[in-house]
Amino acid sequence: MPDSSRIAVDAMGGDEGLEVMLAGVARARRRFEGMKFILVGNEPAIRDGLKTHPNLTAHSEIVHAPDVVGSSDKPSQAIRRAKSTSMGVAIDMVKQGRAGAAVSSGNTGALMAMAKLALRTMPGIDRPALAAMLPTLGDNDVVVLDLGANTECDARNLVQFAVMGAAYARTTMDLASPRVALLNIGTEDQKGTDIIRDAAATLRAADHLPLDFTGFVEGDRLSRGDVDVIVCDGFSGNIALKTAEGTARFVADLLRRAFQSSTRSKLGFLISRPATDLLRHHLDPNNHNGAVFLGLNGLVVKSHGGANELGVATAIGHAAKMVRDSLTEKIIADLANVRAAA
């Protein structure tokens, strides 16, 4: 059994460097007092960085890894160096059972390849999927998968993603029967590709699953809160995610320009400051950071490469909650029920 109290952190991954990674870990430690960490990377550099985080030192173990996976490295290149890189060693901590989850802000393709090779896929899963939670206007966030791990999927893959996404929603949002929909170009039954329609037919007939399949959802409804889980292939999902992130930045920049356009606008900003602060919090991707590879025999969380201290802490927090709530075991149990029903 993995050590559920420890999170392995690739301290060298990400665009912002070791300093931001350690600051994020320290922030997560303050939020989750019982959590411990395995910091993987260049040991002398990590020890030097911990001097500014004395509260973290007593709760962290350092595991030396001399190499780092670069942002431009191909997955095949990263795999060959897995045993010497901070990313590969962090994943190996999960494989060995020394950590309950691994968190990295590094190269997504390399992380996926190394995690799949080291941890293998669960029985009943053909391909792992990358899942994340996006903000909505509803009471809960929405789980979206796949976000880029699989650019091409068949109907069987989409059904498996739906099962895993529903288990993720039940774990993270405490929902008994999450509402699940397939991303499509229309809501009518005849819309979409044969693959999407075949997956829909299977999910409609799967009344033994702990989910409520609601049909199709279009891209303009991603953030409305109408459903709890949105399922798609990785090509469509990645475009949807980047579009949502770009729109959020566009709205924030537009508001900033508007409020700086005149003295009257600046006065209006001061009056509306509480509302704009709430909007900024809701749109800030660092408050929703952390995507998980579902379908592996172990938890690996991908933090955004450009995440700040808050974003790193948020990703670690997601990892801690999934470990605590036994997400992997719940997915395995759901898949066993699917096979039994079939």
TABELZI-V528183 format. One record per run of one state. SS is the DSSP state (H for helix, E for strand, C for the rest). FROM is the first residue (numbers start at 1). TO is the last residue. If there is no record, write none. Layout:
BEGIN
SS_FROM_TO / SS_FROM_TO
END
This chain:
BEGIN
C_1_5 / E_6_10 / C_11_17 / H_18_31 / C_32_35 / E_36_41 / C_42_42 / H_43_52 / C_53_53 / H_54_57 / C_58_59 / E_60_64 / C_65_66 / E_67_67 / C_68_74 / H_75_80 / C_81_81 / H_82_84 / E_85_85 / H_86_96 / C_97_100 / E_101_104 / C_105_107 / H_108_119 / C_120_120 / E_121_121 / C_122_128 / E_129_134 / C_135_141 / E_142_145 / C_146_154 / H_155_173 / C_174_177 / E_178_183 / C_184_193 / H_194_205 / C_206_210 / E_211_217 / C_218_218 / H_219_221 / C_222_228 / E_229_231 / C_232_233 / H_234_259 / C_260_262 / H_263_271 / C_272_272 / H_273_283 / C_284_284 / H_285_288 / C_289_290 / E_291_294 / C_295_295 / E_296_296 / C_297_298 / E_299_302 / C_303_308 / H_309_324 / C_325_326 / H_327_341 / C_342_342
END
